[in-house]
Amino acid sequence: MPRQREETNVRVPECAAEALLTVARARGVSRDEVVRQLLDEYLVVQERRAPDDRWTHISTVLRYPPAPRSRREPQAGVTLRLRLAPGVAERARTIALQLPGQSPRARRDYQARQLTDAVVTAIALQQSFTDDFLDGLLPLLRQGAALGLWHLATAATSTAAENVVLDAAQEVRWRQRRPGEEIAPEDKRLLLVAEALENDVAWHHPYRFQVATNIARHHLHGTKARQHEDMLYHQGMAWDVLRHDLRHDTESTHWANPGIEFDWSGRGGAAVWRAYRRVELQDFEEWLSTLTEANDEQCRRVRPPGWLVRVPAGWFSRVVWGQLTEPFASWVATGRVLAVPYLGRHILWPMAASPLQPGCQPVAAMGPVIAAAQGLRPDQISGFIEAVLLQWLCDDDEHHEIVGPLLVPANTAYDLGVIDAEQRKTAQAEARRQTLLDMDRLIERARNEKPDYLPYLVDARGRDSVFRRIAANAGYEFARTRANWRWPIRSVADEALTTLRPDALKWLAGWVYGRHRRMLQMAMEKAWRNAFAHHPVAWWIHHPQRDAPPQGDDLPVVWIL
């Protein structure tokens, strides 16, 4: 019976592929077999070492070969097809290098290349290789040193939005060193935001890797390369001074390649938003963990983005330390409650008092809602709960600026039995009326701006796809208005307590979670745009609300939220 193999592929520098063939010839085995042997040897070496002491290759740190920036640009490097024993690829990914802000599930610049790092490092541990790009650079360095190099590159490319948070956090750290100095809760939160900004949500772009490359050529090249690698690894006083100088160097663009000038403020502002959001989500999870008794309605404002969530009366959480025991493990496995992993604990939600015996039991009505969460990663569960508790009907201006009405497709609402045929017909007629009105407005605009296209647009009125194509040729954006219905719910959790059909409730939960994620994306995009305002530093640090206890995004970077 043939051995079972897991197939995948990685893209490596051409010189690394040649080195792999050299090792294969020396060992008298095929390329596939030598890859398996090298990865097995790599796992033995790496798994014995502390995380910061594990090896990584400089090409991974510098993201070489680079990914093409467009579909027309050819792929650099060589694609290696891997046929590995089950579990080997996952083990290798677990111990390979992942830079702050990267994720295996991300796209383009933010995607971690952990398996690529494992393969390239495994080759380099047995056979050295180089090319014009890698020539002279220290090939293997410890992952702690790689992170030190990355932090220098982020310091040299840090934007105003990032600097205001990092500088304010540094001031808090200095105050912490004073004897008897007490740190306010908002300052402790600021430290968490700065930590997340540096270690979890950093922005990525080829520009940053170009800067990292130039810093590496300065510090990891020549006779002192190993000494500088040690400096990057320990990240002591010399490294800290260098990072400070890079972050506050007004001429830091000299670390980039000539001819590259761009304002990265948007990426920095979005990264700051993600840092605040990450800390706020941790606070939300902590808040859930405190709701361990049946009480009246419990409300909370989540900033960012600033919306309101509410737990229905009588609902609470159960916190379990360590492994889940019975009956909790069965409740989670059968989809009766959700489990949020949090600091070595499991927050089980939602629970209600049991009428038959002391203790608690799952909220039976939430079964269809929990079914909509099947397939989510553990780190996504708290966001799903937030979406389920999100309020759609409330009198709060800040909330309404973000959330707005809950619109669902009219056809879907009809299929789910939420509206009747007459309501669907009304929604479709209104959508058609709005579509024709938008066409008329665009025709009037073209009458003054693009008269050559006017007869074609007039002739296409009422034919949506043809009109959209002609409008696009004229440089206009046009989209048909979809027939939607406004679902007047307070929250998904409240709707679970009504007579709504289970299939409709499950669909609603999934739809609201999707809307929740899109609204977060829009809030982050708003932070991106607002970051280009370039307010003076004094405005960020000495905000008018600074003397009052900051709340959530009222911290120094309230300007982006």
C-alpha positions, -999 to 999 in steps of 0.1 A, spaced: 0 0 0 16 33 -10 24 58 17 0 87 22 15 121 12 4 156 17 11 177 -14 18 214 -15 43 237 -30 66 266 -21 85 292 -41 122 295 -33 152 313 -48 167 297 -78 200 292 -61 182 274 -32 167 250 -57 202 243 -72 216 237 -37 188 212 -31 198 193 -63 234 193 -51 224 177 -18 202 152 -36 230 141 -59 254 138 -29 229 115 -11 219 96 -42 182 102 -37 154 120 -56 145 156 -51 113 147 -34 131 124 -10 158 148 -2 132 175 7 116 150 31 150 141 47 160 178 51 127 187 67 130 158 91 165 170 101 152 205 103 125 195 127 149 177 149 172 207 151 145 234 155 122 217 179 151 214 204 158 251 204 140 279 221 117 300 198 141 329 195 170 306 190 156 288 160 172 294 127 157 313 98 171 323 64 178 359 55 158 354 22 126 348 43 132 378 65 136 400 34 107 383 15 130 372 -14 121 363 -41 94 390 -40 59 382 -51 48 398 -85 29 431 -81 5 423 -110 -7 394 -130 14 404 -159 46 404 -139 64 370 -141 69 349 -110 104 350 -95 122 320 -81 114 283 -86 83 264 -75 91 233 -55 64 206 -53 64 190 -19 51 155 -11 54 151 26 43 127 53 11 138 70 17 164 97 52 174 87 42 205 69 21 217 98 50 210 123 74 229 101 50 259 99 46 260 136 83 265 143 92 286 113 95 324 112 64 346 112 68 383 113 45 406 133 14 414 113 16 383 91 -9 355 90 -10 322 71 -45 331 59 -37 366 48 -33 378 12 -3 393 -7 20 414 15 5 401 48 8 364 41 33 344 62 57 321 43 64 297 71 67 266 51 89 284 26 111 295 55 113 259 68 123 245 34 149 272 26 164 271 61 165 233 59 185 235 27 208 262 40 216 241 71 231 215 48 243 234 17 251 271 14 238 290 -16 238 326 -28 231 349 -58 234 385 -66 208 396 -41 220 374 -12 257 378 -19 275 389 12 245 388 36 247 366 67 226 336 54 214 321 87 203 341 117 183 334 148 146 342 147 151 366 176 176 385 155 152 384 125 125 401 146 151 427 158 159 435 121 121 437 113 115 461 142 143 484 129 127 484 95 93 493 110 109 520 130 125 535 99 91 535 81 68 544 110 41 569 102 28 598 123 -1 578 135 21 550 148 47 574 163 21 592 184 10 560 200 46 546 204 59 579 218 30 582 243 36 546 254 73 553 259 64 583 282 42 559 302 71 535 305 94 562 317 68 572 344 66 536 355 102 537 365 96 565 390 93 553 426 57 554 438 43 563 404 8 549 398 -2 543 362 -38 551 353 -60 525 336 -61 544 303 -23 544 302 -21 507 309 -45 503 280 -22 525 259 7 502 266 -13 472 254 -22 491 222 15 499 216 25 463 222 -2 451 197 10 477 172 46 465 174 41 428 177 7 418 162 -8 442 136 22 458 118 15 469 82 34 452 53 44 464 19 74 457 -4 87 491 6 93 479 42 111 449 30 133 471 8 142 491 39 149 459 58 171 448 30 192 480 31 195 478 69 206 442 66 232 451 40 245 477 65 245 455 96 246 418 84 273 422 58 311 419 62 333 409 91 310 422 118 279 405 106 278 379 133 284 406 160 255 427 146 233 396 145 240 393 182 230 429 187 197 423 168 191 392 188 196 406 223 179 440 215 197 458 242 207 494 247 226 497 213 196 482 194 171 504 213 191 536 205 194 526 169 156 519 167 149 553 183 171 571 159 155 553 129 120 562 140 128 599 146 151 604 116 134 629 93 157 617 66 149 580 71 139 577 34 176 572 26 171 536 37 147 531 8 157 525 -28 161 557 -49 130 570 -66 105 556 -41 84 583 -26 50 576 -11 30 586 19 23 555 40 2 574 65 -29 554 55 -13 520 63 -1 534 96 -35 548 105 -51 514 97 -25 496 118 -32 518 148 -69 511 144 -63 474 143 -42 477 175 -70 495 193 -95 470 180 -74 441 191 -72 454 227 -109 463 227 -118 427 216 -97 414 245 -116 438 268 -148 425 253 -138 389 261 -129 399 297 -163 416 300 -180 384 289 -160 364 314 -174 387 342 -210 381 333 -213 349 354 -247 356 371 -282 360 357 -289 398 358 -308 424 340 -298 435 305 -260 442 303 -248 469 278 -214 479 266 -200 503 240 -173 487 219 -146 511 208 -135 509 181 -157 512 162 -181 527 188 -212 506 185 -234 492 213 -239 455 223 -264 442 248 -268 408 266 -305 399 272 -317 396 307 -310 363 324 -282 353 301 -247 348 314 -214 331 309 -197 302 325 -159 303 328 -140 269 328 -103 267 335 -82 243 316 -97 213 298 -135 213 293 -152 188 315 -187 173 312 -213 184 305 -196 215 291 -175 195 265 -206 178 252 -225 211 250 -197 226 229 -194 196 207 -231 194 200 -234 231 192 -254 241 222 -230 268 235 -200 287 221 -166 284 237 -142 314 236 -106 306 245 -92 333 268 -60 333 289 -61 296 297 -98 296 302 -129 288 282 -158 313 283 -190 293 276 -218 314 263 -248 318 264 -260 302 296 -293 306 316 -304 294 350 -317 258 351 -353 256 364 -349 220 374 -316 219 392 -290 243 406 -265 255 381 -269 265 345 -280 252 311 -276 264 275 -301 288 261 -321 264 239 -334 291 216 -298 299 204 -292 265 187 -298 279 152 -276 309 159 -247 288 172 -251 265 141 -242 296 120 -208 298 138 -198 263 127 -165 264 108 -152 296 125 -118 296 140 -115 298 178 -102 333 175 -133 344 155 -159 332 181 -158 364 202 -164 385 171 -193 363 163 -208 368 197 -203 406 194 -222 405 161 -251 385 177 -253 411 205 -250 441 182 -279 465 185 -298 476 154 -326 497 170 -313 522 195 -313 560 200 -276 567 200 -260 590 174 -225 575 176 -239 540 171 -261 550 142 -232 566 123 -215 532 122 -243 506 121 -273 520 102 -303 499 92 -302 461 88 -310 455 51 -315 420 37 -324 409 2 -361 411 -3 -362 377 -22 -344 360 7 -367 376 33 -397 363 13 -382 328 10 -376 327 48 -412 336 54 -403 370 70 -423 391 45 -452 384 22 -454 387 -16 -469 422 -14 -440 435 7 -415 419 -17 -432 434 -47 -431 468 -30 -393 465 -23 -387 455 -59 -407 484 -73 -388 508 -51 -355 494 -61 -364 497 -98 -376 533 -93 -343 542 -77 -323 525 -105 -341 545 -132 -336 577 -111 -299 570 -109 -298 565 -146 -315 598 -152 -290 616 -129 -261 601 -147 -275 610 -181 -279 646 -170 -243 646 -157 -231 632 -191 -251 659 -209 -226 685 -196 -195 664 -191 -195 636 -218 -219 647 -246 -204 621 -270 -218 593 -248 -252 610 -242 -272 593 -271 -258 559 -261 -267 563 -225 -302 576 -233 -308 546 -257 -296 521 -229 -318 535 -202 -337 507 -186 -312 480 -197 -290 477 -167 -260 457 -179 -258 477 -212 -261 510 -194 -234 500 -168 -210 491 -196 -215 523 -215 -212 543 -182 -179 525 -174 -166 534 -209 -175 570 -202 -156 569 -168 -187 567 -146 -197 542 -119 -232 528 -120 -248 499 -101 -283 486 -102 -302 492 -69 -310 459 -53 -344 451 -38 -338 451 0 -360 450 30 -352 466 64 -354 439 90 -366 457 122 -347 436 148 -331 448 180 -304 421 178 -299 385 167 -300 374 203 -334 391 208 -347 376 176 -338 341 189 -364 346 216 -392 352 190 -411 327 169 -387 331 139 -382 299 120 -349 281 129 -336 282 93 -344 319 91 -326 325 124 -295 307 113 -294 326 80 -299 359 99 -270 351 123 -247 344 93 -259 375 75 -254 398 105 -219 384 111 -210 392 75 -224 427 79 -204 430 112 -171 422 94 -179 446 65 -186 474 89 -153 468 107 -136 469 74 -152 502 65 -142 516 99 -106 506 93 -108 522 58 -121 554 74 -90 553 98 -69 549 66 -84 580 50 -83 601 82 -46 593 88 -37 616 58 -50 646 77 -15 650 92 -25 668 124 4 683 144 19 661 171 7 686 198 -29 680 187 -25 642 191 -8 644 225 -27 673 240 -61 665 229 -89 686 245 -103 654 261 -69 644 275 -76 658 310 -107 637 313 -105 599 317 -101 586 281 -126 560 270 -117 536 243 -107 555 211 -106 588 231 -70 580 237 -43 600 218 -53 587 184 -90 594 186 -85 614 154 -86 582 133 -116 565 147 
